Amino acid sequence: MSSGITDPVTARIGLIGAGGLLGSSLVMAAQGAGLDLCSAARAEVDARDRGSVEAWLRSQRPSALIISAALNGGIQANLSEPADFLEDNAAIALACLGAARRIGIRNVLYCASAALYPLSAAQPLREGDLFSGPSDPGHLGFAAAKMLGVRYCQAVRQQDDLACTALLLTNIYGPGQRWEEPRSNVVAGLLKRLHQAKHERLPAVTVWGTGHARRDLVYASDAAEAILALATRQDLLERLPDGLINIGSGEDVSIWELARLCSGTVGYEGRLDFDPKKPEGAARRVLDVSRLQELGWRARTPLPEGLKATYASLSPVIG
């Protein structure tokens, strides 16, 4: 794990939410690093049910736990299904964190999101600014539920003296991510539409928004390495003043630049039409990753390389 944090403490790591992009990346990264990881996908454990989670934790007895289970999706899904996003993600936070607390797991990593940051927060986004204003209304249900999980982590730290930590993850992309609309994120959605436009010989592809919005993108395997490294370092996490840590690349790219890079990756030579009437979310979202870098981690996958690998995994599935 060359980009990981040094001097790991041996631990059995539990993972709830082994499916999906982040979960599958965590499993592969753990296997590559020779870590002792026990994981549960949705078919094995209902992450919304505390009894199911607690029974699994007692059977596996991990010394550290990563909670990556979530209902998530792109801006279209967040706008059309806010109640579903709130209900499922709130249930996951209460069930998983509650079960871990009852058992007394000292090192718990709860995967939250950079979408929780206020629109008014200064860039790059620093952990201390998380509660300085309201979140992006375009992520209403998702943000409310994830903020509940963040506050639960902080409450557990205060009351039970456990190293319960919320990870504020930026946009994750990579092989294996969902491309079905409306649940696909910006990278998969762009690659899919450009791929189809190329094969259908369409003259133009419409991209939501003005193209000026900027996003921090991190390759899934890089994010997984950071999370696994943190999972082995309870001593480091205990010293975090607020139980929060950003995980991102620390760099941002405009949606216009991203669309151009995706066009080149796919080999689409048509026109990109940006629709300013469509929502595009926060004007800019880039994370200050100095806390993570001080612990010894750096994102190491360049965006063009990551897009190429992502497209290679998507194109056979899209057809």
C-alpha positions as CSV (number, residue, x, y, z in Angstrom):
1,M,0.0,0.0,0.0
2,S,2.6,2.5,-1.2
3,S,0.3,5.6,-0.8
4,G,-0.8,4.5,2.7
5,I,0.0,5.7,6.2
6,T,3.1,4.2,7.6
7,D,3.6,1.9,10.6
8,P,0.2,0.2,10.6
9,V,-1.1,-1.5,13.8
10,T,-2.2,-5.1,13.1
11,A,-6.0,-5.3,13.2
12,R,-8.9,-7.4,12.0
13,I,-11.0,-4.9,10.0
14,G,-14.7,-5.3,9.4
15,L,-16.5,-3.8,6.4
16,I,-20.2,-3.2,6.1
17,G,-21.1,-2.3,2.5
18,A,-18.8,-4.5,0.5
19,G,-20.7,-4.0,-2.7
20,G,-20.6,-0.9,-4.8
21,L,-17.6,1.1,-6.0
22,L,-16.0,2.0,-2.6
23,G,-16.8,-1.3,-0.9
24,S,-15.4,-3.4,-3.7
25,S,-12.3,-1.2,-3.9
26,L,-11.8,-1.7,-0.2
27,V,-12.0,-5.4,-0.5
28,M,-9.5,-5.5,-3.4
29,A,-7.1,-3.1,-1.7
30,A,-7.2,-5.1,1.5
31,Q,-6.4,-8.3,-0.4
32,G,-3.5,-6.6,-2.1
33,A,-2.1,-5.3,1.1
34,G,-2.5,-8.7,3.0
35,L,-4.8,-7.2,5.6
36,D,-7.2,-9.2,7.6
37,L,-10.6,-8.0,6.3
38,C,-14.0,-9.5,6.9
39,S,-16.7,-8.0,4.8
40,A,-20.5,-8.1,4.4
41,A,-22.5,-7.1,1.3
42,R,-26.2,-6.3,1.3
43,A,-27.3,-9.9,0.8
44,E,-25.4,-10.9,4.0
45,V,-26.2,-8.1,6.3
46,D,-29.1,-5.5,6.3
47,A,-27.1,-2.4,7.2
48,R,-30.4,-0.7,8.2
49,D,-31.2,-3.3,10.9
50,R,-29.2,-3.0,14.1
51,G,-29.9,-6.6,15.1
52,S,-28.6,-7.9,11.8
53,V,-25.5,-5.7,12.0
54,E,-24.8,-6.6,15.7
55,A,-25.1,-10.3,15.0
56,W,-22.6,-10.1,12.2
57,L,-20.1,-8.1,14.3
58,R,-20.3,-10.5,17.2
59,S,-19.6,-13.4,14.8
60,Q,-16.7,-11.7,13.1
61,R,-15.2,-9.8,16.1
62,P,-13.4,-7.1,14.2
63,S,-11.2,-4.7,16.1
64,A,-11.9,-1.9,13.6
65,L,-15.0,-1.2,11.5
66,I,-15.6,0.6,8.2
67,I,-19.2,1.6,7.4
68,S,-19.4,2.3,3.6
69,A,-23.0,1.1,3.1
70,A,-25.1,3.8,1.7
71,L,-27.8,4.8,-0.8
72,N,-26.2,7.3,-3.1
73,G,-26.3,8.7,-6.6
74,G,-25.8,11.7,-8.8
75,I,-27.5,15.1,-8.6
76,Q,-30.5,13.9,-10.6
77,A,-31.3,11.1,-8.1
78,N,-30.7,13.3,-5.1
79,L,-33.2,15.8,-6.5
80,S,-35.9,13.3,-7.4
81,E,-35.6,10.9,-4.3
82,P,-34.7,13.0,-1.3
83,A,-37.0,11.1,1.1
84,D,-35.6,7.8,0.1
85,F,-32.0,9.0,0.5
86,L,-32.8,10.4,3.9
87,E,-34.7,7.3,5.2
88,D,-32.2,4.7,4.0
89,N,-29.0,6.5,5.0
90,A,-30.4,7.6,8.4
91,A,-31.3,4.0,9.2
92,I,-27.8,2.8,8.1
93,A,-26.1,5.4,10.4
94,L,-28.2,4.6,13.4
95,A,-28.1,0.8,13.0
96,C,-24.4,0.4,12.1
97,L,-23.0,3.0,14.5
98,G,-25.4,1.9,17.2
99,A,-24.3,-1.8,16.9
100,A,-20.6,-0.9,16.9
101,R,-21.1,1.3,20.0
102,R,-23.0,-1.4,21.8
103,I,-20.3,-3.9,21.2
104,G,-17.6,-1.4,22.0
105,I,-15.5,-1.4,18.8
106,R,-12.9,1.3,19.5
107,N,-12.0,2.3,15.9
108,V,-15.0,3.0,13.7
109,L,-14.8,4.8,10.3
110,Y,-18.1,6.1,9.0
111,C,-18.1,7.1,5.3
112,A,-19.8,10.5,5.0
113,S,-19.5,13.0,2.1
114,A,-18.0,16.3,1.1
115,A,-21.5,17.2,-0.1
116,L,-22.3,18.0,3.6
117,Y,-20.1,21.1,3.5
118,P,-21.9,24.5,3.3
119,L,-22.1,26.3,0.0
120,S,-20.7,29.3,1.7
121,A,-17.6,27.6,3.2
122,A,-14.2,28.8,2.0
123,Q,-12.3,26.7,-0.5
124,P,-10.5,24.4,-0.1
125,L,-12.9,22.9,2.4
126,R,-11.5,22.4,5.9
127,E,-13.0,20.0,8.4
128,G,-13.5,22.8,10.9
129,D,-15.9,24.6,8.6
130,L,-18.4,21.7,8.2
131,F,-21.0,23.2,10.6
132,S,-20.6,26.8,9.5
133,G,-23.7,26.9,7.4
134,P,-26.4,24.9,5.6
135,S,-25.5,22.2,3.1
136,D,-26.3,22.2,-0.6
137,P,-30.1,21.9,-0.9
138,G,-29.5,19.7,-4.0
139,H,-28.5,17.0,-1.5
140,L,-31.3,17.6,1.0
141,G,-32.1,14.1,2.1
142,F,-28.7,12.5,1.7
143,A,-26.9,15.4,3.5
144,A,-29.4,15.4,6.4
145,A,-28.9,11.6,7.0
146,K,-25.1,11.7,6.6
147,M,-24.9,14.7,9.0
148,L,-26.9,12.6,11.5
149,G,-24.1,10.0,11.2
150,V,-21.4,12.6,11.6
151,R,-23.0,13.9,14.8
152,Y,-23.5,10.4,16.1
153,C,-19.8,9.8,15.7
154,Q,-19.0,12.9,17.6
155,A,-21.5,12.0,20.3
156,V,-20.0,8.5,20.7
157,R,-16.5,10.1,21.0
158,Q,-17.7,12.4,23.7
159,Q,-19.8,9.9,25.7
160,D,-18.0,6.6,25.2
161,D,-14.4,7.6,24.5
162,L,-14.3,5.5,21.3
163,A,-12.4,6.6,18.2
164,C,-15.5,7.0,16.1
165,T,-14.5,9.0,13.0
166,A,-16.4,10.5,10.1
167,L,-14.7,10.4,6.7
168,L,-15.7,13.3,4.4
169,L,-15.2,11.7,1.0
170,T,-15.1,13.7,-2.2
171,N,-16.5,12.4,-5.5
172,I,-15.2,8.8,-6.0
173,Y,-14.8,7.3,-9.5
174,G,-13.2,4.2,-10.9
175,P,-13.8,0.7,-12.4
176,G,-17.0,-0.9,-11.2
177,Q,-19.0,2.3,-10.6
178,R,-22.7,2.5,-11.5
179,W,-23.6,3.9,-14.8
180,E,-27.3,3.5,-14.8
181,E,-29.2,6.8,-14.7
182,P,-30.3,8.5,-12.5
183,R,-27.9,6.8,-9.9
184,S,-24.7,7.3,-11.8
185,N,-22.3,10.1,-10.8
186,V,-20.8,12.7,-13.0
187,V,-17.9,10.6,-14.4
188,A,-19.9,7.5,-15.2
189,G,-22.8,9.5,-16.6
190,L,-20.5,11.5,-18.9
191,L,-18.6,8.4,-20.1
192,K,-21.8,6.5,-20.8
193,R,-23.5,9.3,-22.8
194,L,-20.3,10.0,-24.8
195,H,-19.9,6.3,-25.5
196,Q,-23.4,6.0,-26.8
197,A,-23.2,9.2,-28.8
198,K,-20.0,8.0,-30.5
199,H,-21.6,4.7,-31.5
200,E,-24.8,6.3,-32.6
201,R,-22.8,9.0,-34.4
202,L,-24.7,11.8,-32.7
203,P,-23.4,15.4,-33.5
204,A,-23.6,16.7,-29.9
205,V,-23.9,15.6,-26.2
206,T,-25.7,17.8,-23.6
207,V,-23.9,18.3,-20.3
208,W,-25.9,19.6,-17.3
209,G,-25.0,23.1,-16.0
210,T,-22.7,25.8,-17.3
211,G,-19.5,23.7,-17.1
212,H,-17.9,26.2,-14.7
213,A,-18.6,24.1,-11.5
214,R,-15.4,22.5,-10.1
215,R,-15.1,19.2,-8.4
216,D,-12.4,17.2,-6.5
217,L,-12.3,13.7,-7.9
218,V,-10.4,10.8,-6.3
219,Y,-9.8,7.4,-7.8
220,A,-11.5,4.6,-5.9
221,S,-8.4,2.5,-5.1
222,D,-6.6,5.6,-3.8
223,A,-9.5,6.4,-1.4
224,A,-9.7,2.7,-0.4
225,E,-6.0,2.7,0.5
226,A,-6.4,5.8,2.7
227,I,-9.4,4.4,4.5
228,L,-7.7,1.0,5.2
229,A,-4.6,2.8,6.4
230,L,-6.7,4.9,8.8
231,A,-8.5,1.7,10.0
232,T,-5.3,0.3,11.3
233,R,-4.3,3.5,13.2
234,Q,-6.6,4.0,16.2
235,D,-3.8,6.0,17.9
236,L,-3.9,8.6,15.1
237,L,-7.6,8.9,14.9
238,E,-7.9,9.3,18.7
239,R,-5.9,12.6,18.3
240,L,-8.3,14.2,15.8
241,P,-9.9,17.2,17.6
242,D,-13.3,16.8,16.1
243,G,-13.4,13.2,14.7
244,L,-13.4,14.4,11.1
245,I,-11.0,13.9,8.2
246,N,-11.3,14.8,4.5
247,I,-10.5,12.2,1.9
248,G,-9.9,13.6,-1.6
249,S,-7.3,14.4,-4.2
250,G,-6.9,18.0,-3.0
251,E,-7.2,19.2,-6.6
252,D,-10.2,20.2,-8.6
253,V,-11.3,20.2,-12.2
254,S,-14.1,22.1,-13.9
255,I,-17.0,20.1,-15.4
256,W,-16.0,21.6,-18.8
257,E,-12.5,20.2,-18.4
258,L,-13.8,16.9,-17.2
259,A,-16.2,16.6,-20.1
260,R,-13.3,17.3,-22.5
261,L,-11.1,14.7,-20.9
262,C,-14.0,12.2,-21.0
263,S,-14.5,13.0,-24.7
264,G,-10.9,12.3,-25.4
265,T,-11.0,9.1,-23.4
266,V,-14.0,7.8,-25.3
267,G,-12.8,9.1,-28.7
268,Y,-15.9,11.2,-29.2
269,E,-15.4,14.0,-31.7
270,G,-18.8,15.7,-31.5
271,R,-19.9,18.9,-29.8
272,L,-20.4,19.4,-26.1
273,D,-23.5,21.5,-25.4
274,F,-23.7,22.8,-21.8
275,D,-27.3,23.5,-20.5
276,P,-27.2,26.3,-17.9
277,K,-30.9,25.6,-17.1
278,K,-30.0,22.3,-15.5
279,P,-28.7,22.1,-11.9
280,E,-25.0,21.8,-11.3
281,G,-24.7,22.0,-7.5
282,A,-22.0,23.9,-5.6
283,A,-19.9,26.3,-7.7
284,R,-16.7,24.6,-6.3
285,R,-16.0,21.7,-4.0
286,V,-12.3,20.9,-3.4
287,L,-11.0,19.4,-0.1
288,D,-8.2,20.5,2.1
289,V,-6.5,17.2,2.6
290,S,-3.7,18.4,4.8
291,R,-4.8,16.3,7.8
292,L,-4.5,13.2,5.7
293,Q,-1.3,14.2,4.1
294,E,0.2,14.9,7.5
295,L,-0.5,11.3,8.4
296,G,1.5,10.2,5.3
297,W,-1.0,9.7,2.5
298,R,-1.1,11.1,-1.0
299,A,-3.5,10.4,-3.9
300,R,-1.4,9.0,-6.7
301,T,-3.7,8.2,-9.7
302,P,-3.7,11.1,-12.3
303,L,-7.2,11.9,-13.6
304,P,-6.5,11.0,-17.3
305,E,-5.2,7.6,-16.2
306,G,-8.1,7.0,-13.9
307,L,-10.7,7.9,-16.5
308,K,-9.0,5.5,-19.0
309,A,-9.3,2.6,-16.5
310,T,-12.9,3.5,-15.6
311,Y,-13.9,3.6,-19.3
312,A,-12.2,0.3,-20.0
313,S,-14.4,-1.3,-17.3
314,L,-17.6,0.5,-18.4
315,S,-17.6,0.1,-22.2
316,P,-18.1,-3.7,-22.3
317,V,-21.1,-3.3,-20.0
318,I,-22.6,-0.4,-21.8
319,G,-22.3,-2.1,-25.1
